[in-house]
Amino acid sequence: MEKINIYYKPEVVGYINDLIFKLYENEYFGFLESAIDYKNNLIDFIENNIATFPKKFIPLSNASLGSYYMFYSSNKRTTWYIFFEKENNNFLVTFISNNHSVISKNM
């Protein structure tokens, strides 16, 4: 398999790092380490699947988020949407949201 490169927009990195603290502060997790594990599982999914997961084209209403998206169900209540651009074996994650956000309601 050819080598793939995955990059993240700075806003995505900031969002993911903030997510750890929001999950912990809002008591979704009792331990900070559990929130970190949750974030790591999301990143691992992206890193291991972005090249092979059946990607979907983004609806026109959300076209500013990227050209493609894939999804990751982290539990029964939460599905994460990973928006990205692809050129050859290079991927740029442009936005991440979950089904609880207004943006993802159009997916």
JORAGI-V608432 format. One record per backbone hydrogen bond with DSSP energy under -0.5 kcal/mol. NH is the residue of the N-H (numbers start at 1). CO is the residue of the C=O. If there is no record, write none. Layout:
nh & co
NH & CO
NH & CO
This chain:
nh & co
5 & 89
7 & 91
9 & 93
12 & 9
13 & 9
14 & 10
15 & 11
16 & 12
17 & 13
18 & 14
19 & 15
20 & 16
21 & 17
22 & 18
23 & 19
24 & 20
25 & 21
26 & 22
27 & 24
28 & 23
29 & 23
34 & 31
35 & 31
36 & 32
37 & 33
38 & 34
39 & 35
40 & 36
41 & 37
42 & 38
43 & 39
44 & 40
45 & 41
46 & 42
47 & 43
48 & 44
49 & 45
49 & 46
50 & 46
52 & 49
53 & 49
55 & 53
56 & 69
58 & 67
62 & 59
63 & 60
65 & 62
66 & 63
67 & 84
68 & 84
69 & 56
70 & 82
72 & 80
74 & 72
74 & 78
75 & 78
80 & 72
81 & 97
82 & 70
82 & 80
83 & 81
83 & 95
84 & 68
85 & 92
87 & 90
90 & 87
91 & 5
92 & 85
93 & 7
93 & 91
94 & 83
94 & 92
95 & 83
97 & 81
99 & 79
101 & 98
105 & 101
105 & 102
106 & 103
107 & 104
